[in-house]
């Protein structure tokens, strides 16, 4: 969880145990719900994308569609 204030794993453990100062408590009280909402939204979009792919019976893209030049070169060669 990066931002203006770096929050380490130990800070999260102390926050859960209630052993942090008021500044860090405020930061985590404001930041944690937003991070969890972003993760939930990403998971929902991924699930929706997989659902659309399966309903449309659209196969996953092959290596030629990749943005990687190495993957495109290997897809062209036999």
TAUR-V755222 format. One record per residue. N is the residue number from 1. RES is the residue in three letters. SS is DSSP state (helix for helix, strand for strand, loop for the rest). Layout:
BEGIN
n=[N;N]
res=[RES;RES]
ss=[SS;SS]
END
This chain:
BEGIN
n=[1;2;3;4;5;6;7;8;9;10;11;12;13;14;15;16;17;18;19;20;21;22;23;24;25;26;27;28;29;30;31;32;33;34;35;36;37;38;39;40;41;42;43;44;45;46;47;48;49;50;51;52;53;54;55;56;57;58;59;60;61;62;63;64;65;66;67;68;69;70;71;72;73;74;75;76;77;78]
res=[UNK;UNK;UNK;UNK;UNK;UNK;UNK;UNK;UNK;UNK;UNK;UNK;UNK;UNK;UNK;UNK;UNK;UNK;UNK;UNK;UNK;UNK;UNK;UNK;UNK;UNK;UNK;UNK;UNK;UNK;UNK;UNK;UNK;UNK;UNK;UNK;UNK;UNK;UNK;UNK;UNK;UNK;UNK;UNK;UNK;UNK;UNK;UNK;UNK;UNK;UNK;UNK;UNK;UNK;UNK;UNK;UNK;UNK;UNK;UNK;UNK;UNK;UNK;UNK;UNK;UNK;UNK;UNK;UNK;UNK;UNK;UNK;UNK;UNK;UNK;UNK;UNK;UNK]
ss=[loop;loop;loop;loop;loop;loop;loop;loop;helix;helix;helix;helix;helix;helix;helix;helix;helix;loop;loop;loop;loop;helix;helix;helix;helix;helix;helix;helix;helix;helix;helix;helix;helix;helix;helix;helix;helix;helix;helix;helix;helix;helix;helix;helix;helix;helix;helix;helix;helix;helix;helix;helix;helix;helix;helix;helix;loop;loop;loop;loop;loop;loop;helix;helix;helix;loop;loop;loop;helix;helix;helix;helix;helix;helix;helix;helix;loop;loop]
END
